[in-house]
Amino acid sequence: MENPVSEHRIVVGIDVGTHASGFAWCVVDPQNDDASQRKPHFCMQWESQPMTLPKNLSALLLNEEGETAAWGYEARRRALAQHGSDQTHQYRAAFKMDLMAPSGQQNETDAEEPLSGAQRAGEDR
């Protein structure tokens, strides 16, 4: 008996952006072989997002061990809530270009982005 799963392909697109990141996927099968007929699916609900968007913030909240405590809008929400009180967590945003830095070196942009006045007020950039 042929495995029906082997007849389908899933195409996935991932966008890691400096400000926001997202992903989409689409099932490719004989019924939608024509690319113009395919319906891509996006994640539109992210924890703590201010509105429905297909992308989440490219941001991390790191705990004292350097492990991810939260990411995206939730990371920013927690960083804003702890601002001035709990300095054990570090908020990191706009770090995309630092992902390409050679081992042991940092790019010209610092990986840590301090919270601006607008971000402290809860506004998006």
Secondary structure per residue as TSV (DSSP state, phi and psi in degrees):
chain	resnum	aa	ss	phi	psi
A	1	M	-	360.0	133.5
A	2	E	-	-79.2	141.0
A	3	N	-	-76.2	117.4
A	4	P	G	-65.7	-22.7
A	5	V	G	-67.0	-32.5
A	6	S	G	-68.3	-14.1
A	7	E	G	-82.8	-10.6
A	8	H	-	-114.1	148.8
A	9	R	E	-122.2	150.0
A	10	I	E	-118.8	125.8
A	11	V	E	-102.5	130.1
A	12	V	E	-122.2	137.0
A	13	G	E	-119.8	132.6
A	14	I	E	-123.1	129.2
A	15	D	E	-118.2	108.1
A	16	V	E	-98.4	106.5
A	17	G	-	-105.0	163.5
A	18	T	S	-63.8	-43.3
A	19	H	S	-93.1	-43.6
A	20	A	E	-143.6	155.5
A	21	S	E	-132.6	152.3
A	22	G	E	-158.5	177.3
A	23	F	E	-147.7	159.5
A	24	A	E	-145.7	156.7
A	25	W	E	-145.8	159.0
A	26	C	E	-149.6	137.0
A	27	V	E	-84.9	130.8
A	28	V	E	-111.7	118.4
A	29	D	-	-143.5	177.6
A	30	P	G	-57.9	-29.6
A	31	Q	G	-71.5	-23.6
A	32	N	G	-127.3	42.9
A	33	D	-	-61.3	-29.3
A	34	D	S	-77.4	116.9
A	35	A	G	-58.2	-30.6
A	36	S	G	-70.0	-14.4
A	37	Q	G	-97.0	-5.8
A	38	R	-	-75.5	147.3
A	39	K	-	-113.5	105.6
A	40	P	-	-72.6	150.2
A	41	H	E	-113.1	138.3
A	42	F	E	-125.0	151.7
A	43	C	-	-82.1	120.1
A	44	M	-	-112.8	-3.8
A	45	Q	-	-120.7	116.9
A	46	W	-	-122.6	143.9
A	47	E	T	-58.5	130.3
A	48	S	T	68.5	13.2
A	49	Q	-	-71.4	142.8
A	50	P	S	-76.2	-20.2
A	51	M	S	-157.2	167.2
A	52	T	-	-72.3	118.3
A	53	L	-	-142.2	150.8
A	54	P	S	-82.1	4.2
A	55	K	-	-132.1	152.8
A	56	N	E	-112.5	156.9
A	57	L	E	-60.1	141.8
A	58	S	S	-85.0	77.8
A	59	A	E	-144.9	148.8
A	60	L	E	-131.2	147.7
A	61	L	E	-114.8	117.3
A	62	L	E	-102.5	138.1
A	63	N	-	-81.7	-176.5
A	64	E	T	-63.0	-20.5
A	65	E	T	-89.6	0.0
A	66	G	S	82.8	12.1
A	67	E	-	-91.8	154.1
A	68	T	E	-70.2	118.7
A	69	A	E	-93.6	-30.6
A	70	A	E	-162.4	160.9
A	71	W	E	-140.2	161.7
A	72	G	H	69.0	-146.3
A	73	Y	H	-59.0	-35.1
A	74	E	H	-65.0	-37.0
A	75	A	H	-62.3	-44.5
A	76	R	H	-65.6	-41.8
A	77	R	H	-59.3	-46.0
A	78	R	H	-66.9	-38.3
A	79	A	H	-63.9	-41.0
A	80	L	H	-66.4	-37.7
A	81	A	H	-68.2	-33.7
A	82	Q	H	-92.2	-9.0
A	83	H	T	-50.1	121.8
A	84	G	T	88.9	-10.8
A	85	S	T	-113.2	-63.4
A	86	D	-	-97.4	101.9
A	87	Q	T	-93.6	12.5
A	88	T	T	-81.7	-19.2
A	89	H	S	-101.9	145.2
A	90	Q	E	-118.2	131.7
A	91	Y	E	-93.3	127.5
A	92	R	E	-124.0	131.0
A	93	A	E	-144.9	163.4
A	94	A	S	54.0	43.3
A	95	F	-	-102.2	7.2
A	96	K	G	-51.5	-47.5
A	97	M	G	-67.5	-25.1
A	98	D	G	-73.2	-14.8
A	99	L	G	-67.5	-21.7
A	100	M	G	-96.3	0.2
A	101	A	S	-64.7	141.6
A	102	P	-	-59.9	152.4
A	103	S	T	-53.6	128.9
A	104	G	T	83.1	-1.1
A	105	Q	-	-123.9	153.3
A	106	Q	-	-110.4	150.3
A	107	N	-	-72.3	176.7
A	108	E	S	-62.9	-31.5
A	109	T	S	-82.8	132.7
A	110	D	-	-73.6	140.5
A	111	A	S	-69.1	-25.0
A	112	E	-	-92.4	125.2
A	113	E	-	-109.7	115.9
A	114	P	-	-66.5	152.3
A	115	L	-	-70.6	128.7
A	116	S	-	-82.6	172.0
A	117	G	H	-58.9	-41.0
A	118	A	H	-65.7	-40.2
A	119	Q	H	-67.6	-37.0
A	120	R	H	-63.9	-29.9
A	121	A	T	-82.0	-4.8
A	122	G	T	89.6	9.3
A	123	E	-	-84.0	153.3
A	124	D	-	-84.4	157.0
A	125	R	-	-69.1	360.0
